[in-house]
């Protein structure tokens, strides 16, 4: 008689149920459904656009503060008489 290590020796092994799921499968399914819903609903909810014009006029104002007055040099100590 031939035997395989994958065979159940007692023959009591039941086949897995058709819809058997584990936690990892449910998490992956939820992520895929959420991404699919976001891909379908995203373009409807928020639109982005750019406004292009042919105008080349720009309003620019430069403001330069007045220069500080030059510092008066310190004459140093005054020699006494």
C-alpha positions as CSV (number, residue, x, y, z in Angstrom):
1,X,0.0,0.0,0.0
2,X,1.3,3.4,-0.9
3,X,1.1,6.4,1.3
4,X,1.7,10.1,1.1
5,X,2.6,12.4,3.9
6,X,-0.3,14.7,2.7
7,X,-2.9,11.9,3.2
8,X,-4.8,11.7,6.4
9,X,-4.1,8.2,7.8
10,X,-7.4,8.0,9.6
11,X,-9.4,9.2,6.7
12,X,-11.3,11.5,9.0
13,X,-10.1,14.7,7.4
14,X,-13.0,16.8,6.1
15,X,-12.6,19.0,3.1
16,X,-12.6,22.7,3.9
17,X,-15.9,24.5,3.4
18,X,-16.5,26.3,0.2
19,X,-16.8,29.7,1.8
20,X,-14.4,29.2,4.6
21,X,-12.6,32.5,5.4
22,X,-10.0,33.7,7.8
23,X,-9.3,37.1,9.2
24,X,-6.6,37.9,6.7
25,X,-8.9,37.2,3.8
26,X,-11.6,39.5,5.2
27,X,-9.1,42.3,5.7
28,X,-7.8,42.0,2.2
29,X,-11.3,42.0,0.8
30,X,-12.2,45.1,2.8
31,X,-9.1,46.9,1.6
32,X,-9.8,46.0,-2.1
33,X,-13.4,47.1,-1.8
34,X,-12.4,50.4,-0.1
35,X,-9.8,51.1,-2.8
36,X,-12.3,50.3,-5.5
37,X,-15.0,52.5,-4.0
38,X,-12.5,55.4,-3.7
39,X,-11.5,55.0,-7.3
40,X,-15.1,55.1,-8.4
41,X,-16.3,57.9,-6.1
42,X,-13.2,60.0,-6.0
43,X,-13.6,61.7,-9.4
44,X,-17.2,62.6,-8.7
45,X,-16.6,64.2,-5.3
46,X,-13.5,66.3,-5.9
47,X,-12.3,67.9,-9.1
48,X,-9.1,69.7,-9.7
49,X,-8.4,72.1,-12.5
50,X,-5.9,74.7,-13.5
51,X,-6.9,78.1,-14.9
52,X,-4.7,79.1,-17.8
53,X,-4.9,82.6,-19.3
54,X,-3.2,84.4,-22.2
55,X,-2.4,87.4,-20.1
56,X,1.2,88.3,-19.5
57,X,0.7,91.3,-17.2
58,X,1.9,90.9,-13.7
59,X,1.6,93.3,-10.9
60,X,4.8,93.4,-8.9
61,X,5.7,95.9,-6.2
62,X,9.2,96.1,-4.7
63,X,9.7,97.7,-1.4
64,X,13.3,98.5,-0.3
65,X,13.8,100.0,3.2
66,X,16.0,103.2,3.5
67,X,19.6,102.5,4.4
68,X,20.6,103.1,8.0
69,X,22.7,106.2,8.7
70,X,26.4,105.4,9.1
71,X,27.6,104.9,12.6
72,X,29.6,107.7,14.2
73,X,33.1,106.4,15.0
74,X,34.0,106.3,18.7
75,X,36.9,108.7,19.3
76,X,38.3,106.5,22.0
77,X,39.5,107.7,25.4
78,X,40.4,111.4,25.6
79,X,43.9,111.9,27.2
80,X,43.8,114.1,30.3
81,X,45.8,117.4,30.8
